[in-house]
Amino acid sequence: MIAAPIADTSAEAQVAGWLLNCDGNPRTGRRPPTSPHHFAGDMLSRDVFAASLKLRREGKHVGMVSVGEVLRGHRTPAEINSISDTAPTSAYFADSVATLREMHHRRQVRAWGLRLVETAETGEGIADVVSGIAGMEEGTGPESLSSRMDGRLFSRAKRPPEAVPRFTLGDVGICTPGNITAISAAVKSGKSSFIGAMLAAVMTPDPEGVDCLGVTARNPDGFALVHLDTEQSIADHWAMIDRALRRANVDQEPEWLRSYCVSGFSLHDVRGTMTRATESARRQFEECSP
């Protein structure tokens, strides 16, 4: 038996019509809050939305003629015009977007549910499915991958904001959002001490009066700082954080420091700890800087 599609064709037409009508200038129009992957019921709406989105990303005018050129041979002008007519105003736009997102989420739930049944029967890949279900709540499920890919497509007209370093080493900014910073050195050469100095640099109230091995950092808004020690024993982890506190010249760890010792955990449990720790921190220290 084939399951009925989880979709709202009226909402899909409203959102597609809005993007087609809202603005001819891609530089001034609002950023579309959905992607073609949110459309599952009305393929005409999806085609019109995708064509409009393509034109905006290329910095081109969006309108009946330009969308018609993109869809030439696939959709007729009358079909495109019918989508335009569904959204003469933006009165229902917000509700339609919310509906599309709800439908998209429900499709993810069903997709993961089917995979969970399959893995339960075979016993293979259960950890990946459980992790995927947890990721779905964070917007990282299988259907959203293509949506996120769309958002990462290069466009010279869409220059991202300048990245602000989270730490400074000497006069050089390091650890910018979205990048992975690796500390590489020989065994017993001081990597843990350097990480401790980085933690101390964030915690100290007197950055000019303490020695953090050339590292400086500030956290004026009290955002969460999550640290996972995957290598050291519980005792060595405690000693490392204690040294960082003494280096920072503070008597007690700040509430926003979340340092966990996860040595001995399986890879799956380390991933789970990371997800739960960051989610817990996000809830407690709402809204963390991206």
Buried (B, 14 or more C-beta within 10 A) or exposed (E): EEEEEBBBBBBBBBBBBBBBBBBEEBEEBEEBEBBBBBBBBBEBBBBBBBBBBBBBBEEBEBBBEBBBEBBEEEBEEEBBEBBBEBBEEBEBBEEBBEBBBEBBBEBBBEBBEEBBEEBEEEEEEBBEBBBBBBBBEEEBBBBBEEBEEBEEEEEEEBEEEEEEBBBBBEEEEBBEEEEEEEEEEEEEEEBBBBBBBBBBBBBBEEBEEBEBBEBBBEBEEEBBBBBBBBEBEEEBBBBBBEBBBEBBEBEEBBEBBBBBBBBEBEEEEBBBBBBEBBEEBBEEBEEBEE
